[in-house]
């Protein structure tokens, strides 16, 4: 392709404060009967006065600090004027030239920093509902919901990188407990600004795309109505292809807002793009400027939590995890806390076993990761549960891993024990003893079982002796079944070879 792709993101996030942004109405848009969580303030009645939600302010500061932003310690609200049926006041209280935070960044991928221009607070609009009879109904429950808008620098170079940024941003919102950020419910809404520019025909200066020489810049297109990460990636890729085809034909790209259609997998024109002048911003006269004291900033910083990227790097360093496993286990804050307790318990057990086990620490940590990712999360996904809902303590999970590592149980027995722990809780050693699942290393007993299985399957035994080694899996399965899952599978090949050598010697075969 003969063009550079330039992408910027605007992300709106609904905060989960108890009340709305500028009034005391419950912040409960979902599930409530239409137009029940409303009052004269959020309905925009004449003579009403807004009051700033203190928790929403603190949430905005917390997000700004988490994203490495500078804080405007003198900030203000502005009126953004536009007219739409679900905007009760005919304007939106937002922030314009003095946002609460600015100049930050979010690291994605291989140490790639995506710049953040601004983070500001505002209120959400109501919601239009279009029924089958062709009527458009307005529900104002959502009007006044606290919103944070975050705007990135236009430095994202691909749809995949945009998707990764949004996923990491959602993760941070959830780590901070300021939003559930569920895209399907509209709690997090992503909009992509996409433009294609001639290679070597532009430069990025002072957070602006500027032309080089006599080159003329192509307009950017904003894409809205995106309700999933998958749709975000598809919408951007579609827009790249559409604009590229237009430029190849020497067609001008209009500055417009387009919507994404999940059914047709295409963007469709909605309206020409507004500019700041169209909104006629001016300072909100009913809310005085806010002075953010250092004491307030310090109190917000005190509740900050470790961010996902920092946790990924620490888990890699402290427990020897690879980057993929560390990212999988830090995708959810509660899961990462649970996993880390498992690793800590397992590390203590390893240290108590002595030098031989300590040299195998990396191997045992990988075993724990595999069981967390493949076995425990399988139960959670099947039952739509979170890690907080289960009966298995991190200590008991670590003990299960130690039983597997020490060879006291095999994988099949481990799955049975894990299922019991998941259903009713309990100590894995007690469950192992109760269900008689301890792995047998008694060579004499196992040799009798192996000999009987070989005798019961003479054709397969002869083929195996003749060199068809693929039959080993067949015999391992039969022997495990005959031993009721208690045979140590590592001893089985050795015992089969021992018996075969004895038979070969008996019949004079090499």
Protein Blocks (a to p, Z undefined) as FASTA:
>chain_A
ZZdcddddddddddfbfbdfkbcbdcdfghpaghklgcfklnopghiacdddfklmmmmm
mmmmmnopacdfbdcddddddddfklmnopacddfklcfbehiacdehjhiacddfbdcd
ddddddddddfkopacddfklgopacdddddddfbfbfklmmmmmmmmmmmmmmnopagk
iaknopaccddddddddehiacceehiacdehjbccddddddehiabfklmmmmmmmmmm
mmmmmmmnopacddddddddfklopacdfbdcddfklnopacdfkbccddddfklmmmmm
mmpccdfklmmmmmmmmnopafklmmmmmmpmklmmmmmmmmmmmmmmmmmnojklmmmm
mmmmmmmmmmmmmmmmmmmmmnopafklpmbdfklmmmmmmmmmnopacfklmmmmmmmm
mmngpjfklmmmmnopaccfbfklmmmmmmmmmmmmmmlmmmmmnopamlmmmmmmmmmm
mnnopacfklmmmmmmmmmmmmmmmnopZZ
